[in-house]
Amino acid sequence: MYDKPNLECQDGERLGLREKAGMGLAGKERRRGGGGRRRVVRWGFVTVAVCLLVSAAMSRAMWSVLRSRPAANSARPGQLDQAHGAPFNRTPDVQFDKYSLIIKGERVFLHSAELHPFRLPVPTLWRDVLLKFKAAGLNAVSIYTHMGVHNPARDVLDFGAPLGAGEDGGWKSLQGFLSICKEVGLWVVVRPGPYINAETSAGGIAHWITTEVAGPLRTNASDWEDAWRPYVAGISAEVRAWQVDRGGPVIAVQIDNEYTQTPAGHGEYYESLMAAFREAGIVVPLTYNDPNPGENFINGTGGVDLYGMDSYPQRFDCSNPTVWRPVVETYRTYHERVNPSQPWYIPEFQAGSFDAWGPSAPGYSPACYDLTNHEFMSVFNLQLWASNAKMINYYMGYGGTSWGGLPFPGVYTSYDYGASASLATLTESRALTRKFDELKLEGIFIRSTPDFAKTDWIADSGISTNSDVVATYLRNPDTGSGFYVLRQKNSVSTETVHTSLHITLSSLSKELDIPLVAPAVTLGGRQSKVVVTDYKFGSSHMAYSTASVFFAGRVGGRDVLFLYGRSDQVHEAAIRFEGVSNPWFAPAHDTPLLETDLGTVVTFYSTSDGLVTVWDSDTQLILFGSEEWVGREWWAPQLAGTNETVLVGGPYLVRSVSYEDRVLELTGDLDVDRETRLLLIGPSDVRRVRWNGMDVVTDAGVASVRALTLVPRLQKQSPAIPDLGSLEWFYHDSLPEISSEYDDTNWVTADRTETNIPEKMWYGDGRVLYGCDYGFCENVVLWRGHFDAVGDERSVNLSINGGQAFAASVWLNDVFLGTSYGNSTNNLNILEETDDAFVFPAGAMKLGANVLTIVQDNMGLNETEGDDADTSKNPRGIRGFALFDGEGALLEGRWRDWKVQGKIGGYLGFPDKLRSVFNEGGLYGERLGWHLPGFAGFDTWTRPSEQGLLAMDQPGVGLFLTHFDLDISEFLDVHLSFEFDDAGADRQPYRAFLFVNGWMMGERVANLGPQSKFPVQAGILDYQGTNTLAVAFWNMEPVPIGTRIKLGIDGVWDSALGRVPVEGLGKEGYAWTAGRDVL
C-alpha cells in the first residue's frame, strides 16, 4: 500500500528497506491555521527505496505425525551436497545443503504459510486453519510470537496455562499451538523477535520497554539486553521440548526481524540473541530474513545459520489493483552470489497486502484481493520456482484480526491481508478463496514431486520458439527429471501467446520439439505453468506433459497421475500406458491417442468441468480435469500415520482421512445449499465409506472412481441469528470526567520531568505528559490539566501525539472546545501529531480553579524505521500545553497539576490478564468493566429512544449494552460479523469500540474508514449461549450522529469443525468482578 520511489542499484536491482515498514515522523512543518487554530502536519513515511526481490515456490515435505518417510515415488536423498559448505552441526535432524533442507534424512522443499496465533485468540480455530494449510499441500507454518502479549511488564512472562488434563493452555500458549501443529503434521518455523514488525504496535516490542529502557533498542545496549533476555529465555523454554530432535515440529527459529548488520551494535545484538537461544537449548538452525538484497547477517558479526530474504514485488497499492509490476529476475543471481552453499530461502513472500486508513483507502475486498489474486500467485510464485527457491513462506496464509491495541498506527482492525481472496488464502473469517485453489494446485504438485526439491538451474534461453515466452529449465541431477517453468516475457501482459519448446529428455538422451500433436503450448494473460519431462509417478514414467500435474503417486496399489489444464487451451502428454485395462474403462472420445517411441501421446482439447479417464488398468490410473474445477473441488489428503494418499472430489473441504478394517473415514465441510457428488479414488478393498461419522451410500456400479452423494445435515437452512435492532439496549454516559466536579484524586499524577522517549516535549512547564511513562500505552487515555485562572486566559494550545488516524477531544470544565484529528489520505498525507489552539467560549472559564479534560485515542506505537529502532519510542500523549491571553501572549505559572488515566492498573496492574494488556483502554465504562460478561448493574441505565440505534446529540462518549442468545448447531461452521450501518451518512465524526464478550474486536473510525464490518469468531462469540455486546460510542463534534449495528452471516458450511469452546469461559478474568470502581 505504501508506494515509495525506487533507487536504481548496480546490476539493475532496486535497493532499499522493506516496503511494508517505515511509517513515522520524517520531518516537521508548522503552519498557521485559520480562526486562531494552529496545526502541525507531520509528514510520515520515511521515503525509502526498496529492492524488489521475490521468490515464491511451494514446498514439499511428506511428513505425517512428525515422522518423515520417503514418498512412494521418491528415492532416498543420499548425502548432503557439501561442495560449497560444511554441514550444520547442532542437530543431525535438520541439515541443509545448496539445494534444500533435509529433515530426519529426507530432502524437503519447505512450503509454508504465515499464521499469527495472537491474531486468532481461539485455540480450537488454530487447528481449523492449520488443517486448511495441510489440505492445500503445505508442509509447514511460520509464526510470529508477540513479546508485548507474553511479556507485558518487566519480569512478567505469560505463556498461558500448563498443558494437560484436557487443557489447551489458552490462546497465549505457544506449547498448545505447537502441539496442534504436531497433531496436524506441519513443521514450524518460530519467529519470536523480540522485534517482529508485522503491522503491530512497536513491531511487537513490549510497550513497557519503550519507556523504561534508555538505551537504543535493537542494539547491544546493556539495558535493552536486560529487557529482552527474560523473554528469550521464556520463549526458549516453551520451544525447547518441541524441537524436531525431541519429536516436535519446530525446525528453525528466526533471530529478530528485517534489520541491518550496520551500524555498530546491530551485529553484536544478533550475536547476543543467538548465544541466548543456544544457551537455552535451541539446537535447530537460527535464521534471518533480510528486508531486501542487503547481504545482512550472512557472515561476520551476527551471521546466522541460514540466511533468507523477504520479497514483496507487487507492493501495497490496493487503490490500483490491476496495475502489476514485472516479476523480479535477479533472485537466482543474487542467491548464487551471496550464499550459494545454502538453499534459497524466502521467509516472507508476498501473498496479499495490508490496507491503510481512509478516507480513500479501498478496503480489503475486493481491491487488495485483486492486487495479489490467483493470477498473481500463478505468475509470481512460479517465478520463484524458476529462481530455484526451495524454502518459501507465504505472508500471509491467514491474516486474522488485529483486535484491541495490537495494530500499529498505519492499519485498522482487520488483518485480512487481502484475504477476501488472498493468501492470505483464507479470509479473516477463515473461508477458502480462489487463491486457496491456486495454492492447492501448486502445493499438491510440490508434495507429489520429490524430485523437485533438488534441482539445478540449467538455462532460461534457447528453449521457447517464441521470444515472448520465457522458459526456465531446472533438472534434478540424480534422476534427470526436468521442469520447464513458463511465463510471458512481459509478465504483466494480459494477451494470449503460443509457443513450442525445445526440450531435453535425459532418459532417452535426446532432444525434441513439443508439442507433437497439439498446435502449441499456450499461455494465457497473467498465467504461468510448468512443463515436466522424465517425470515419475510411482514406478511409471511420463516423457513430458504440457498439461499441469495435480497429483502423482501411489493410490490403492496403483500408479496414479492426475493432470489438469485450462479448458480454453489444448494440452498434451506422452505417457507409457502399462497394465491390463479394466473392463469398465472406455477411452474418452475427445482425447486422441498417438503411439510413439515416447509412449502414448494424449491430446486434451477444450473441456468443460468434469473428469476424463485417460487410462484405467490394473496398475495405472491416469486422469485429466479442467483447472478451475480441479483446484476448487479436488483434494489429496494423506492417510493418518502414512504418506499414502486418497483423492477426493466434490466437497468444499476435506480435513482428514483414515483407513482401518476396510472402512474409509473422511472428515470435512460441505456447502449447505446443495447436495455434493463425492468422487473417491482410494484403497481398492474399501467396503464402507463414512463422512463425518455417518455412512455414505455408494452409487451402483464398479469403477476406479467411486461416486457417492453427500447431503448437508441442514440443507438450505440458515441458522437463526438475532436482529440486534429488536433487542433491548441500555445506555450510560461513559465520560463523566468532563464534569468540573469529577474527582480525579486517585488518578496518576503526571509530574515526571524526564523521559527515555527521544522526542521531548515541545513546550509546557517542564512536565512530561507521555502516557507510556505513566503505564498507559494502549488505547484510550484521559488527561486532566488543572489551572488557576485570573480572568485574562482566552485559549489553550495543545500539541497532541496519538499516531496516524488518532483523535483527541477537549473540554474546558463542562464545555466542549473541539476535536483534534490525525488523518491519513491513503498515505499521501499522514498526521500522527497535531498542534491546535482551542479558544475558550464565553462563560466556559471560571475565576480560580479550572480543569481541561482531554480524551485521546492512542493508535499504537510505530515500527522500526530504517536503522533506528527508537522510532518505536513514541511520545504518545501531550507534547505541549500552554495558556494564552487575548493578545496571544503566553501565560506562565497558571498550571497546577496534571492527572492521567488509562486502562485500570496500567501495564503493571491491569486486571484482565486473560485477554492481555492490549484489550482495554481508559474509558470510564472500560475501567468499571461494563463491557464484561456478568456485569449486572445496567438495569438502572437509560433505554435509548430507539432500540438498536447508537446515537448521541452532543460530543462525548456513551456505552451501549445488550445481550443476545445464539443456538447454532455444532455441525455447522458459521461465520458471523458485526457491521456498522450508517444509513448512507457520509463520514460521520464518530468512533466506536466494539466489545464482544469482553474482547475489543473492532474500532470503527467512521470519519476515515474504510472498515465498517468486523468479523468475530466462534469462541469469542458463544454459539450455544448468551453473549454480551457493548459499544463505546464517541461523538467527536457538536452535531447529532448515529448508526445502527447489525449481526450478519458471511458463510455457512456443514462442517467437521465441531463445537468451539468459548475462550476463557469460567477462567479468572473472563467475567466481571467487583473491585473495579476505585478509579
N, C-alpha and C positions, 0 to 999 in steps of 0.2 A: 504494500500500500504506500510505502514511503519512498517516493521517487526522488532519487538523488542523481546529480550529474556524475558521469564516469570520467575517470582519468585513464588515458591510454598508457599502457606499460610497454616495455620492451617485449618483443615477440608477440605483440597483439593481445596480451592478456589485460583485462581490466582489473586493476588492483585497488583494494580499499577495505573498509571494515564491513562487517556483516550488515546487510541492508535492513534487516528487521530489528536492528538495535539502533540506539543513538538518538534518543529524544531528550531534550533538556535545554537549559539556558545556553545560548551561544553568543548572545550579545544583548545590549540593553539600549533602548531608545526611549527617551522621555518626550512626551508632547503634552501640550495643554489641551484639556477637553473644554467643551462649551459649558456654559452655565455654572462656572466655578468648579467643575468636576475635572479632576486630573487623573490620567490613567497611564500606567507604564505598560508598554507592549513588550513582552519578551519573545523574541523570535527564536523558537525552539528548532530542534533538528539540526544538530551539528551536521554541516554538509560534508559528507564523506563519499569517497568513491568505493565502488565495490567491484571486486573481480568476480565475474560470473563463472564459477566453475560448477559443474554439476556432475553428478553421477548417479544413475539410478539403475539398479538391476534388481532382480529378485533373487532371493536366496533359496538354497535347498538344504534342509537337514532332515534326514529321515530319523526322527527321534521320537520315541514314544515312551511315556512314563520314565523319562530320563535314561533310557537305555538306547544307545546308538547302535544300530545294526546295519550291515550292508544291505542296500536295496536289492531287489531281486534281479535288476538288470545292471548292477554295478560290479566293478572289480574292486578288490582290496586296493587301497590307495598306495601302498608301498611306502618308501622312505620319504622324508621331507626333502624338498629341493633346497639344498644349503649352499648353492653356488654363490649366493650373494650375502650370506649372513649366518650367524650362529643360532642354534635353536634357543627358544625361550626356556629357561631352566628352573622356574619356581614350582611348576607342577607339570607332570607329563600328560595330564588330562586335557590341557589346552596348549596346542602348539600352532605355529603358523609358518608358512614359507612365502615365497614371492607370489604364490597363486591364491591361497585361501587359508582359512582356519582349518585345523584338524583337531576335532574334539573326540576324545576317547578313541583315537585311532582312525576315525572316519573323517574324510575330507568333507567340509561343509561350506556351501555357499550361504553365507549369513543373509537371511531375508527377513527383515524386521520392520516393525512399525512402532510409532511412539504412542504411549499412553501415560497420562499423569494420574496416578491413583487419587491424589488430593483434589483433583477436579471432578471426581466421581465418588463422593464420600459414602458409598453404599457397597460394602464388600461383596454382597451377592451379585451385584451387577458387574464387578470386575470379571467374574467367571463368564458372564454373558459376552462381554466384549472380547475376552481372550479366546473363547470358543469361536467367535466370528473371525478373529485373526487366523486361527488354526484352519478354519474352513476355507479361507482364501489362499491357503498354501504357504502362509508364513511359518517360519520355524523359530522365531524369536520376537521378543518385545523389548523395547528400550524404555526406561522410566527415569524421570527426574524424581528425586525426593526433595522436599521443601524444608530448608533449615528453619524458616520462620514458623512453620507449623510444629516441628518437632523440638525446637529449642526456643520457646517464647520468651525466656528470660535467662539471665546468666545462671549457669549451674542447674538449669531446669531442663530435663530431657523427657519427652513424652512419645513413646512408640506404641501406645495402646496397651491393652491388657495381654497377659500371657496367653499363648495358645493352649488348647487342651480342653477336655471335658465339654466338647461341643461348642466351645467359644472360638470365634473367628478373630478375636483380638481387636475388632473395631476398625474404623476407617483409617486410623493412623498407624496401623500395624503393618510394618514392612514384612515381617515374617509371615503374617497372614496372606499378604499378596504373593509372596514367593511360594508359599505352599500351594496356592491355586495354580500358579504357573507350572509347578511340578506335576500337579494332577492333570492339567490340560495337555502338557507336553510341549512347552515352549522354553527355549533358552532365554536368559535375561541379561541385558547389559544395564547395570545400575549406574546412574549418573547423579551423584549426591551433592555436587557443588564443592564447597559451600555456595558458590555463585552458579546459578543455572540460567539466567536470562529469562526465557520462557514467557515473556509478556506478563510477568508477575511482579508485584511490588518489590522494589530494591533488588530485582533479579533473584529473589529467594533468600538473600541475606537477612538474617533475623533483625527485626527493626531495632531491638534494644542496642544492637552493635552500632547502629548509625549515630547514636547519641553518647554511648558510653566509651567508645574507642576513639582515642585522639589520633592515633597513627593512621597513615593511609591504608585503606582497605586493599586486599588482594596484593599485598607486598610482604616483605619479610619483617615488617614492623612487629615488635615483640608483643604489644598489646592486642594487635589483630590476631597473632598466633595464639595468644592466651584465650582469645574468644572462640576461635574455631576448633581448637583441639578437643574439647569435650564432645562436641557434635560429631566430629570424625570418629572419635573413639566409640560413641554410641552407635553410629551407622555401621561401623566395622563389626561391632558385637552382634548387631542384627543380621548382617550379611554372612558372617564368617562360616556358620554351620550350614549355609545354603549354597556354598560354592560347589562347583562340579566335582571337585576331588572328594567331597563328602557325600556325593549322591544328590546334590542340589542342582538347580537350574542356572546359577549365576556363572557366567563365563568371562565377564570383564567388568571392570569398574573404571569409570571415567574420572579424570582429575579436573576439577573445576570446569570451566566452560569458556570457549571462544575468547582468547586473550592473546597478548603479545609477549614474546620472550624478553623483550627490552621495553622500557629502560631497566636500570639496575633495580634489583629487588623482586622482579617478577619471576625470573628463573629460580632464585633462591626460595621463593614462596612455593613453587611447584616441587622443588626438592624436599622441602619440609612436609608438604602434603603427602608425597609418595612415601617418604620414610614413615609417616604416621600410619598410613594404611598398611604398609608391610609389617611394621612392628606389631600391629593389631591383628595379624594373622590373615591378611588378604594375600592370596597366592596367585589369583588369576591375573591376566595382563591388565596393566594400568594404561588407559588410553587417553587420547586428547582429540578434540575437534577444533581445527583451525577455522576461523570465520571466513578465510579467503586463502588464496595460494601464497601465504606469507612465510611458509617454511618454519613455523614456530614450533618449538618443543620436539623437534625430530632428534636432534643431537645436542650435546653441550649441557650446560646447567639447566636442569628442569626437563631434559629429554625423557620422554615416556617410553613405555614398552612398545606401543603400537600407535602409529600416527594416523589420523583421519582428517578429512576436510569437508566442511559443510558446503552446501550449494543450493541457492535459491534463484535459478536462472530466469524465472518468469517474473520475479519481484512481486510487488504487492499492490498494484494499481487496479483494484476491483472496479473502479469507475470506468475503466476501458477494458472490459474482459475479453473482447475479441482481438485485441492488439497483442500479438505474440512477439516474443523476442526469439532470435535464432538460437538453435542448440549451440552448446559450447563444444568446441572441437579440440581443446587443449588439455583435456583431462589426462589422457594417457601419457602425453609427453611430459607433463608436469610430474606425474607419479613416477615415471621411469627416471626422471632427473633427480628427485629429492629422496625417495625411499624405495628403490627398486627391489630390495630384498624382502619387503613386506607386501601383504595383499593390499589392493587398492580399496580403501575403506572410506565410505561416505556416512558419517554418523547422523547427519541430517540432510535428507534430500527433499526438496520442496514437493509437498503433496497437497497444498492448499494455500490459503492466505488468511492472515488476520485482517480485521477491519477496524477503522478508526471511528472516532466520534463524528457526528454530523456537523452542520446540517446537510452537507452534500455527500456524505458517505453513503454508498448504495446499500449497505447491508450484506449479509452473507448470501442470502438466497434471492435471486439466482446468480448475482453478479460474481461473487468470489468463487462460486462453483464453476461458472463458465470460464473463469480465468485459468483454472487448472482442472479442466474436465477430463473425461476418459480419453479424449484425443490427445490432450497434453501428456497423459500418462503413457500412451502408446508411443509417442514420438520421443519424449524426453527420457522416460525410463529405459527404453531400448537403446538410446544413445549412450546411456551409462553401460549397458551391456557391451556396446561396441568399444567402449574405452577399457574393457576388460576388468571392470569393477566386480569384486566378488564378496564384498561386505557392504550392504546397503540398508539403511534405516530410513523409513519414510516419516516425515514430520508434517502433519500428524496422521496417525491411524485412527485415533478417536480423540477429539479435542476436549469435549466436556464443557463444564461451566466454571467460570471464574467468580464463584459466589463470594458474598461478604466483601472483605477488603483485600482479596487476592490480586485483583488486576493492578498492573502498573498504569500510570495515567493516560497512556495512549490508546487504551482499548476499553470496551464496555464489558458487561457481564458475560455474554455468550462467548465461549471459546470454540464455537462450532468449527472454526478454521476453514470456512468454505464448505463445510461438510454437508450442507443441504444437498450437496452431492460432491463431496470432496473426499480425498483421502487425507484429511480425514475422510476415509471411505464410509464411515458411519456418521450419521447426523448426531447432533447433540442429544437427540432423543434415543439414539442407538439404532436407527433404521438403516437398512442397506441402501446403496445407491448404485447408479450406473458405473461409477468409478470403482465400486467394490467388484462389479462384474469384470471389469478390465483387469483389476489386480488379481482376481482369481484365475483368469486365463493365463496371466503371466506366472502366477505363483505355482499353479499345479504343473505347468511346464517345467519350471525350475526344479520342483520336488521330484518330478518324474525323470529328470535328465541328469544323473550324477556326473556324467562326462563333462557337463557344462561348468562344473565347479573348478576345473583345471584346464585352462586354455591358454595358448599362446596367440598373441596378435600377429597375424601374418601379413595382411595387406588391406588397403582400402581403395585401391585403384586397379584398373585393368580387369575388372570383374563385370561391371554393368556395361551393356552396349549403348545405353542412353546416358549421355553426360549429365542429364538432370537427375539421375539416381545415384546415390552413394551406397556402395555395398562394402561392408567391412567383414573380412574373413578371419574368424577365430577357429583354432583347431586344437583338440586335445592331443597332447604329444604322446600319450600312451596308447590310445585306441584309434586315433585318426579321425574320430567324429568331427565333422565340420559344422560351423554355424555362421551363416551369412546374414548379417544384420542390415536390413534395407531401410532407407529413408530417402525422401526427396532432398536434393542438394539445397534447394530453397525450403528449409524446414517449416516455414510459415505458410507455404503455398496451400491453397485450397483446391488446386487443379488436380485432375487425374492424369497419371503418367503411366507409360508402359515400357517394359524393357525385357531383354533376355539376359541370362547370366552365364558367364564362362566359369565353370566350377571344376574343382579337383575332387576325384573320388579316390581316396587313399587306399581303399580296399581292393581296387582294381588297377591302381597305378595308372589312371587315365584321366584325361580332361575332356570335357564336352560342354556344349551349349544347351541350356534348358530354358524353357520347356520344350519337350519333343513333340507334343501334340497340341497342347493349348496354344492360343495365339501369342500370349505374352504373360509375363509376370506383371500384375497390375498393382499400383499403389494409389489409393485414393488421397484426397487432400488431407493433410494432417494425419497420416497413417504411417506406421512402421510395421515391419514384420520380420520374422526370422525364417530363412530357408535352411533346413537341416540337410546334411549329407552324411552317408555312412552311419546311419542312426540305428541304434539298437533298441528293441523293445522286447524284454525278456531275452530269449535266445534267438529271436527273429531279427531280420535285417531289412532296412529300407534304404535304398540307394540315395534317394533325395525326395524332398517334398516341398512344393511351393505353397501347399496348404499348411496352416499352422498346427502344431501339436498341442492338444489339450492334455491328454494323458497317455503315458506309455509304461507298460509294466505287466506284471502277472496278476490275473484275477481268476479265481476259481480254477486254478490249474492250467490256464491257457495264457498265451501271449496276447495282450490286448493293446490296440492302438486306436486312439480316438483323435481324429483330425477335425479341423473346422476352418471356415473361411467366410468372408463376406459374401452374401448372397447375390450381390451385383457384380461379382468377379468370377473368373474361371481359374481353377486351381488344378494342380497335377501332382501325382506322386508315383514313384517307381518302387514297388514292394514285391518281395518274394512271398507269394502265397504258399503256405505249407499246410499239410494235413489233408484229411478227407472231409469234404464239405458235409455239413449236417443236412439231414433230409428236409428240414423246413426252410433251408436257405434258397432264395431265388434272387439272382443278381438284379440290381436296380437297372431299369431300362435307360436312365438318363446319366449313367456313369460308364461311358465307353471304356473298353479294356484293349490294350495292345501288348502283346507278348514280345519282350526284348531280352537281350543278354543281361540287362539290369534287373530283370524281374518283370512283373506286370505293371505297365504304365496305366494308371487310372486317371481319368479326366473328370473333374467335378464342374458341371455347368451351373448356371444360376439355380438356386434352390430356395424354396420357402422354408419356414420353420418346420422342423421335423428331422427324424433320424434316418440316415441312409446306411444300410448294412452293406458294406463293400465286399466282405469275405467273412464267412462263418464256417469254421471247421472244428474238428476235434482238438486242434492245437492252437488255433488262432481266431481272434475276433477283431475285425477292422471296421471302424465306424467313421461317419462324417456327418457334421451338422453345421448349421449356419452360425456365424459368430455371435450375434446378439442373443440367439436362443440358447446356445451352449453356455455363454457367460452368465446369463440370467438364471437358468434352470438346472444346470448340471453341477454335481458335487462329487468329490472324490475322497470321502472320509476313510481314515485308516482304522482297521480293526484294533480295538483296545489291546495294548500289550504287544503289538506286532507292527511291522511295516507293510502288511498286506492291505490292499485297497478294495473297496467296494464302490462301484459307480452308481449314482442315484440321480435320476432326472425328475423334475417337476416341482418339488417343494420350494417354498420361499427360503428355507434354510435347513440344512442338515447339520445337527450339532455333534452327533456321535453315532457309532455303530459297534456292536459287539456280536459275537457268534459263539454259541455254545449249544451242544446237543442238537445240532441241526436247526436251531432257532436263531433267526437273524433279528436282532433288536435294533431298531432305528429310533433316534430322537431328533426332533426338530420343530420347525414352525411352518404353518400354512397360512395362506391368505384366507380370510374368513368369508369373502364374498363369492367363492367358487369352490367346486369340487376340484381336487388335484389328481391328475393322472400320473401316478408314480411309475417310473421306468427303473428297473433294477437289473444290474449286472453284478453278480456276486458268486459265492460258492455254488458249485453245481449240484450239491446234495441238500440244498435248503428244503425243509419240509414245512416250515412255518415262518411267516414274516409278521413282526409286530412293530407298530408305530406308536410311540409314546405310551407303551404298555398295553396297547389294545391290538388284538388280532386283525390282520388285514386280509381281505379276500383277494386271491389272485385270479385274474381273468383266465378264462379257459384257454387251453392250448399249450403247446410245448415250444419254447423258443429260447434263444440265448438271452434275449432281453425280456424279462418278465414285466407284465403290465398289471398294475394294481390301481385301485381307486381309494383315495383318501377324502373323507368328508369332515369338514370342520365341525367341532362339537357345538358351536353356536353360530351356525351358518347364517349370514346376513343379519345378524342381530348385534347392534352396537350396545355396549354396556351403558347402563343408566348413570349419568353424572348430573349433579345439581346445577340448576340455573342460579348463579350467585346473586342475581338481581332479585330473586324471590326469597332469599334468606333474611333472617333478622340480623341487622347490623347494629353495632354500638359505636359511639364516638366519644372521644375525650381529648381535650386540649393536651398537647404534648410539648408545649413550650411556655410553661408558667414563668420561666426565667426572665421574660421580657418585662415582667412587672417590677416596678421600682421597689416594691415591698418584698420581693423574693429574698429569702435568707440564704446567702451563699457561704456562710461561715465555715461549713465543713468542706468546702472545695479546696483544691490545692492552691496555695498562694504562689503566684508566678513571680518569683523575686530573684531568679538567677541572674548573674551579671556576666557569666562566661559560658561558652558552649564549645563543644567539639565539632559542631557543624561548621564547615569552612565559610559559608556565605553568612556574613554577620548582619546585624541589624542595620537598616538604612538610617533610621533616626528614632528618637524617643528620649528616654532619660537614663539610659544605661541598662535597663532591664531587658532580658532576653525572653521573648514570647514565642518560643517554638514548642509545639505540642509534644514532640517526642522527648524533649528534655524533661518533661514532667510525667512521662509514662503513657502519653496518649498519642499513639502513632497512626491509628487506623480510624477510618470512617468519620462520623460527625464529631466535632469538638466544639465546645462552647467556651467563650471568653466573656468576662465581665470586668470592665475597667471603671473604677470609681474615681471621680474627681470632684473637687470643690469649686463651685462657680461663684464669681463675684459680680457677674452681670454683663461683662463685655465679650463673653465667648459666643461665637457665631457659627463655627464649623469645626469639624474634626477631620484630619487627614489620616487615612489608614492605608498602609501597604500590606496586602494580604496575599499569602502564598498557599495555594492548595493543589497545585498540579493542573495539568490540562483538563479542561472541561469542568473545573470546580465552580462553586458558587459560595457566596457568603452574604447573609442578610444582616442588617444592622438596625438596632433600635436605640434610641435615647429615652431612658426611663420607659414609658409605655408607648412611645411614638415611633412609628416605622420611619427610618431615614432612607432606605434603599437597599438594593442588592448589587453586589459586585460580581461580574461573571467572567470566569475563564471561558475561553472559546476555542473551537477548532473548526476550521473550514476545510475538511479533507486534507489536513496537514499543510495548507497553504499559509495559514495564519494561526499560530498556536499561542495561547495565553495561559501561562501557568502562574502568573503573578499579576496583580493589579495594584494601582496606586490611585485612590479616589478621595476626593473631597466631598464630605457629606455635610450639607448646610442644615442648621437646626431650624425647623419650622417655629413660627411664633408660638410661644406658650409651652414648647416642649421642654425647655431647660428651666430649672428651678435654682434659686439662690441657695447656696450651700451644697448639700450632698446630691450628686447625680450619678447615674450608672449607665454605662454604654454596654449593650449586650450584642455579641456577635455570634452568629451560628455559622460555622464553617464546615464545608464538606471537603474532607481530605481524600483525594483521588488516588492515593498510593504514592510510593517513592519511585524515583526514576531508576533506570537501569544504568549500567556502566556505559560511559561514553568515551570511545577511543581507548586511550591508555589510562584514563583517570577513573578509577572505581569510586572515588569520593563523590562523584555526581549522584550517588545514592544517598548521601547525607544531605537531604533536602531541608530547607528551612520552612517546613510546613507550619503555618501559624501566622502571626502578625509581625512583619518585618519593620514596621514603622507606625508610630502613633504620635499625633501632635494636635494641640488645640490652637485655633486662630481666632483673632478678633475680626470685626467687620472690615478692617483695612488690610487684612491679610498678614498682620503681624503675629509672629509666633508667641504663644503664651506659655511660659515655663513655670514649673513649680506647682501646678494645679493638681497633678495626678496623685492620688493616694495609693491604692493598691490594685493589683490585677489578680483576678481569680480565673482558674481554668478547670474544666471538667470534660473528660471524655468517657470512654466505657468505664463502668464501675470497677474500681480497683486498678485500672491501668494494666500495663503488661506484667506488673509484679503480682497483682492480686485479683485478676479478673475471675469471676465465679464460674463462667461457662467453660469449664475445662473440656467438656465433651465436644463442643463444636469448635473450639480453639480460639485463640486470641483474635482471629480475623473476623469473627462473626458479628460482634456487636459494636455499636458506637455509643455516643454520649447523649442521645436524645432522652428526654425525661422518661418516656414510656419504656425505652430500652433499659434504662438504669433500674426501673422498677419491675422489669420482667413482664410487662403486659403482653408481649409477643409470644410468651412461652405457653406450651400446653399446661393445663391445670390452673392457670390464673383464673380466679373466681370473683374478682371484685368488680366486674363490668356491669353487674345488674343495676347499678345506680347511674350508669352513664346515660348520655343523651342518645336518643334514637335519631338517625338522620332523617331529614324531611322527606327524602325519597330513598327507599331501601335499594341498596346496590349502587347508589351514586356517591362517588367520592368527590366532595365539593366543599370549597371554602370561599367565603366572600372577601376575606381580608388576609393579608400576609401573616404567616405563622406556620406552625406545624401541628397537625392533629393526627390522632391514631384511630383508624377504623378497624373494627374487630368483628369477626363472625366465626361460626363453626359449621362444619358440614360432614355428613357421613358418606363413605364410599363402601360399596359392596360389589367388588369386581372379582369375577371368578378367578381362581388360582391357575386355571389352564389358559388364561388369556394374558398376552403381553400387550398392555395398553399404554400408549404414550400420550401423556397429558401436558398441557401448557396453560399458563395464565397469560391473558392478553389485555392490555390497557386499550380500551376503545374510546378514543377522544371524539368520536362522532363528527369527524371532519374538521375539528378545530385545528387551526394552523399554529404549530409550535407554541403551545401554551406554556407559560412560565411556571412550571411546577416540577418537582422531583418527588418520586415515590419509592419507598424502600419496601420490598415485598418479603414478608416473613411467612414461611410455611412450616408449621410445627416447630417454631423457634429458629429455623435456619433462614438467614438472609439470602434468598435465592435470586434476587434481582434488584438492580437500581434503574429505574426509569427516569431518564433525563429528557423531558418532553420538549424543551426548547432546542435541543440539539439532535436527539435521536442518534442512530436510526432504530435502536431496539425498542420494540413495544411488546414483543411476545417472549415469554420466559418459560422454557421447558422445565418441568420439575419431575424428578424421577420417583418411581416406586421405591419405597424405602426411606425417602424423605416424606412423601405422602404415605399415609396408611390406607392401603387399598381395601382393607377389611375392617375399618374402624372410623373413629371420629378424628377430624382434622381441624387444627386451629389456623386461621388465616388472618394475618394482621398486616395492615398497610399504613406505614408512617408517611403522611402526605404533607408536603412542604409547598405552600403557596408563596412565591417569591416576589409578587407585585400586588399593589392595592387594587386588584380587579377580581371580580368573581371568576373562578375557574372550576372545572370539574371534569371527571372522567368516569367511565364505568370499567369494571374489570370482569372478565368472563373466563370460565374454565372450558377448554376445548380439547377434543380428541384429535391427535395428529396421526394416529395409526393404531390398528388392532390386528393382532395375529393370534391364531390358535397355536399355543406355544408349550414347549417343554421347559420353559424357564422356571415355572413353579412359583410358589409363594415367596415374596421378597420381604423378609423381616424389616421392621422399622428400625433404622439405625439408632442405637442408643436407648430404645424404649425400655423403661424400667431401670436404667442406669442413673447413677448420680449425675445431676446437671441437666437431665433431659427435660424435666418438668419444673414449673415454678415452685419456689420455696420462699418462705418468709425470710426477712432479713435484708432485703434489697432497698429498704426505704430510708436508709441512713443519709442519702445524699439527695 
